[in-house]
Amino acid sequence: MRDGAPAGVRDSLLNPLAIYLLAMVLLPWTAAPLLRRVVGAAAGVSEEVQHAAVSGLVLVLQGLALIAMTLAHALGPRGLGLPPRALGLSRREWQDGVRLGVAGGFVLVVINIAGSRAAAALFRLLLGQEGLARQLARERAVITELFQLDLPGPLLALLFFGSVVIAPVSEELFFRGYLHAILRERFGAGAAYLSGALFAAAHMYLVHFLPLAVMGVVLARIYERRGTLVAPVVAHGLANLVVAASLLLARGISPS
């Protein structure tokens, strides 16, 4: 890698698969019903607010679980026992990482906009307008819909925290710091394309698969260039911030 980036990590691909399924599938499946009962017990809370609160809490719990499980397995004495730098956890030249991350974040925004439009045009030809509309409705993220609702300030803050801070940190730690390192050990320079494709596949989108895969490749290249997670985390967080802020501004509410 360039600029002293960490080398590959030797580990079975079954381990990242297990960590992802536990944190991102099993945890919300088991925690969401309990959270609904707890939030639903609050007097005078509408169903819309209850749904937003549960979704925001699940988003944060998912991210925290993904971070905890990845660190425990990769760094823990009962796991791989790696040094933190092996996962890109280093403050080396962090100022340069922030600058690269800001530039990369705007690149991600352009890819997201242009790629989504190109993908929609392609699938419009394949599925027709009605088929495309149905598929896009299935792919619309719950958090995206929540940003378009008239929610109390604390709930909007929770959604911002989950999508702009927790999600970028947890996903970059897992997909770039951990999974990308495993793939690089096995496949060398082609790991960026594989990790990008897996990053997109994990979101379970069809129309938006290609834009997400390209974004994943860009994030992997940013990580390889600096060797720390600072740059991809900043880029990912900035891209999510732009999306969240645009959703709020689109309905006439300032994110501040």
N, C-alpha and C positions, 0 to 999 in steps of 0.2 A: 504493500500500500504506500501511498504518498504521505509525506510529512510525518512519518513515524506513527501512522495509524496502527492500532492493534492487529495482531495476526489472527488467523482463524482459530476456532474453538472446536475441539473434538468432542462430539456428543451425539447420541442417537436422535434421529428426527422424531422419534416417538415422544421424547421428553417435551419439546416445545408444543407438540400437538396436545399432549395431556394437560400442560399448563394452560394453554389457550381454552380448551374445552371446560376445564374446571372454573377458570376465572370469568370467562365471557359467556358461557352457556349454562352450566350447572348452577353457579351462584345466583344469577338473576332469576332463574327458574324456581329456585327455592326461597330466595329472599323477597321477591316481589309480592307474593301473597301475604307474608307476614307484615311487610311495610304497608300494604293496603289496609290491613286491619288496624294497625297502629294509627295511620294517618286518618282513616275513616272514623276513628273514635273521637276525633276533634270536632267540637260543636261548631255549627255555622260555616263549615267548609264545603264549598261546592264540589261537584264531581270533577269539574274541569281542573280546579286547583289541586284536588287530591291526586288526579292522574299526573299532573305536572310534578308534584312533589315526589311521588313514587318514582317516576321516570328519572328525575334529577338525582335522587338518592341512589338508585340502581346504577346510573352512569358513574357516579363517584365511587361506589363500592366495587364495581367492575374494575375500574382503573387501579384502585388501591390494591385489590387482590392480585391483579396481573403484575404490578410492581413487586409486591411482597413475594409472590411465588417465584418470579424470575430471579430476584436477588437471592432468595433462600436456596434455590437449586444451583445457581451459577457460582455464588460466592461462599455459600455455607460449607462447613467442614464435612457434612454428610452428603453434600452434592459434589460439584466439580472442584470446589475450593479455589476458584480463580481469583486473581487480584482484581480490584474494581476497574483498573484501567483496561482490562481485557474486554469489558462491556462498554468501553468509551466513557467511563465515569472519571473524568479528569477535567480540571480547571485550566489545563495548559493552554495559554494563549486564548483565554475565553473571550477577550474583547474582539479578536479577529473572528472567533466563532459566532459571536452575536451579529457582527456586521455581515458575514456571509449568510447567516440565517435570515436576516432581514431581506437581503437581496433574493435569497432562495424562496422566501415566503411570497414575494410578489410574482416570481416565476410560477409558483404553484397556483396562484390565483389565475394567472393567464391560461395555464394549462387546463385548469378546472373549467373556466368559462368556454374557451375555444374547443376543448376536447368534448365537453358535454354537448355543445351545439352540433359538432360534427357527428358524434355518436347518435344523437337524436335524429339527425337527418338520415343517417344510414338505416337505423331501425324503423324509421317512418317508411322507407322503401320496402323493407322486409316484412313489417307487421301491419302497415297501414296506419292512418292517424288514430283510429279508435284503439287498435292493438297497442300502439305506442303509449297512448294515454293510460291504458290499463296497466301496462308494465311500469311506467313511471310512478303511478300511484302505489304499486306494490313496493317500489324501491325507495319511496319517500321515507326518510328517517323520522322516528318519533320526535327526536329533539328538534329537528328542523320545523316540524309542525308546531311544537310548543312555543318556539320563538315568535310565532305569528299570532299567538293568543295574548289577550289583555291580562297579564298575570301580575301579582304583587311584586314589588321590588326585591324582597328577599329571595323569592323563587327565581326571578330572572338572574340574580347574582349567583344562585346555586347552579343554574344551567350554564352560565358563562364560566364559572369555575370548573365545572365538569368538562365542558367541551373545549375550552381555550387553554386550560392548565393541565388537568388530570389526564384527559385523553391523549394529548400530544406527548406528555412525559411517559405514560405507560406504554403507548404504542411504539414510540421510538426506542425505549429501553428494550422492549420485546422483539420488535421486527428488525431494527437496525443493530442494536447493541448485542443481542443474543442470537436470534435466528440468522441474521445476515452473516455473523461470524461462523456459525456452523456450516452454512452453505459455502462460504468462502474457503473453508478448509477442504471441502469436498470438490468444489467446481471452479475455484479460482476466480478470475475476473468476471465470469458469467454469473456470479452470485447476485449481483445487483439486479439483473433481469429476473432471476428466480424469486428473490425476496420481494421485488416489486409486484410480481404476479401473485404471490401468496398474500401480500398485503391487500391487493384488490379482491382476491377470492374470499378472504376472511370477512369482507363486508357483504358478501352474497348479493352482488348486483350483476345485472346483465348489461343494461344500456350503459351504465357508468363504469363498467369493468375496465375498459381500455384507458380512459382518463386517469382512473385511480392507479392503474398499473404504471403508467408513465410517471405519475407523481411519486410513486414508490421508488422507481428507478432514480429519479432526481434526488430524493431524500437519501438514498443509499450512496450516490455519488458525492453528495455534500458531506456525508459522514466520513467517507473514505478520504476526502480531501483534507479534512481537519483532524480526524482521528479522535474526536470527542463528540458526545451527543449534544453539546451545546448548540451547534449550528442546526442540525435537523429538528431539534425540539423547538427552537425559536422559529424556524421556517414553518413547521407544522402548526404551531400555536398561532402565528400571524395569519396563516391561511384560514384557519378556523375562526379567528376573530373577525376577519373581513366578511366571511359568510354570515356569522351571527349578527354582526352590526348591520349588514345590508338587509337582513330579514326584518330587523327592528325598524330601520329607516324606511323600508318599503311600506310599513303600515303607519308611518308618521310619528314614530317614537324614537327619541334620541337614546342611544345606549348609555349615555351618562345619566 
